[in-house]
Amino acid sequence: MVVPNCQAAFAMLRQIEPIIVLEQLGSTLFDTALQMVVRDRCVNATDPGHSSEDAQQKAMTDFYMINNLIIQLTPILPALFLARLSDRGRRKAPIVSPLTGYLLSRLILLLVVVLKLPLQVMFAAGTLLGLSGGFTAYWPGVMTLASLGSTAADRSKVLMRVEFMYGLAGVVGSLVSGHLFHLYSSSLGHGTILLIISTLLHLLCLLHSIFLLQVKGVSNGEPKEDRHLLLHASTNAPVVEAPVEINRVNVALLFVAAILYDFAVGGAIEVLGAFVLKAPLSWNATLVGYGNAAGCVIFLSSYLGVIGFRRCCSDTSLILIGMVSFAVGIYFMSFVTTTLTFYLARALTLFALIPMTTIRSLLSQQVPASSCGMTLTLLQLALKFASLAYIPAFTKIYQGTLDWFPGFVFTLASIFTVLGMIPISIIGCRSPQRQQYEKI
């Protein structure tokens, strides 16, 4: 009994889930540390004609704008190259390379804190992260492994399970990050111990991906036609296999919906970190960690939402539910003035992670399996190009509305979310006819 249990545990250890957990734990610790380090370095910022708090907000948002633009721009070519390697059979490449970049960027922030280096050194860290592929290569690599290891009928559930593990690790990491930030010794400042732990977690994650991660084959060795027949014969549930040709109309609609929704979510999150640090909220490191944990809870609630709703809802309906959830919650965020109302606004966005995961699931069903990795990476690159517009746009709008309505950017994000519901509704209208043809 002991040997089979050990074998099962070792087999689980060789899956993608441990990497997801370790990486997210390290990243949540890093995010809290970076947010507090930026606040501390910008506390003495000045801007003629503005209050000290508005000057600090402008300095912080300007740093995030430049840093995020670097992180969004530099991974484009490396991510395409890694996606090509992935579709040629090197499925580990889009995972190992970005994890190397993550490790280096965490180490650089640690050096910035310990050696009192200028904050602008983090721009070099962002460049290294981008050149390694960054999240643009890492997340499609994870999703590709999960997609190719599941059937089309269960793909939404499998991908949401990945999001669930990602969110669970984020909740745990965020809850402890604020407390760890305050730990320090006489020779080390705030955040040093937090960053050491984050760096060690990323090192462990990288070693795991190199030596332990197992990549399974896409098929079990049967010819495509035989495998198709076996899958239909082995279950009474309808199974939709990957098509031979690309459904270009659906792919285009899914890309438009994903870009609009990412424009809304990314733009809102871009300024949310600075928003909670200004009056009347004025959060400290502990509250920042709790706030990040509240954001990660959305991964868990979105997973439970998929499990509950998928029994009676189609994939397009799931996407619309998630978009409505985010639109309402982020609109309410426009009027947040207390910590309690912040959490109420977050509670309204419980299903906000459903749309992007389900869009990826639908997208993987519109292309052949051999093009899955490249298609998901192209989607991620499209989102990166969209960020070139929303990062400076939302930043400057937020800076321009600080005096009269700081939450205006959240109302704007709600409007873009509603626009993103239009192409999904079109796909929903097309789906019954498509399903009827497949049944015949």
Summary of the structure (lengths in Angstrom):
residues: 440
radius of gyration: 22.1
end to end distance: 48.5
largest distance: 74.0
contacts: 1557
relative contact order: 0.14
helix: 76%
strand: 0%
